[in-house]
Amino acid sequence: QVQLVESGGGLVQAGGSLRLSCAASGSMFSSSFMGWYRQGPGKQRELVAGVSSGGITNYAGSVKGRFTISRDNVKNMVYLQMNSLKPEDTAVYFCNANFWDGSSWRDYWGQGTQVTVSS
């Protein structure tokens, strides 16, 4: 079982920065692919950034160069540093853990944290 708890969301003006944190419990964290997803009003959930167990990162085109994902396998934490925020970044941001448990892929989600960017 994996539990994910996000924090760090809030209201910020355009051009500002926020840092999201995701605290993970469970022994599978270090072997998990960790991702940050977001879901804006009336939109589908989309992958914003991901980091593999080996530290390889990938980003959605809309955030590349502005957002940075990182992980700390000692503290079981994943972070999303968001700079130069735009109103279109407004969404609920979710932390996700994806890993192979030996027989199937497992997918876990946090409860989400709201990010609102004002113009």
DAGISUL-V749288 format. One record per residue. PHI is phi in whole degrees, -180 to 180 (999 if undefined). Layout:
# DAGISUL-V749288
PHI / PHI
This chain:
# DAGISUL-V749288
999 / -125 / -118 / -124 / -129 / -91 / -155 / 105 / -71 / 164 / -105 / -144 / -80 / -55 / 93 / -83 / -132 / -143 / -124 / -93 / -125 / -133 / -96 / -115 / -111 / 111 / -80 / -90 / -57 / -64 / -101 / -91 / -81 / -111 / -136 / -109 / -116 / -143 / -137 / -84 / -57 / 72 / -118 / -80 / -68 / -133 / -76 / -95 / -159 / -141 / -140 / -79 / -62 / -91 / 94 / -78 / -112 / -146 / -137 / -68 / -58 / -72 / -119 / -60 / 90 / -113 / -109 / -135 / -101 / -149 / -139 / -126 / -76 / -82 / -91 / 57 / -127 / -127 / -126 / -133 / -87 / -117 / -116 / 49 / -65 / -121 / -55 / -72 / -82 / -61 / -178 / -90 / -104 / -119 / -93 / -133 / -121 / -132 / -154 / -95 / -97 / 104 / -134 / -159 / -80 / -117 / -133 / -129 / -129 / -83 / -84 / 96 / -137 / -82 / -120 / -124 / -113 / -93 / -91
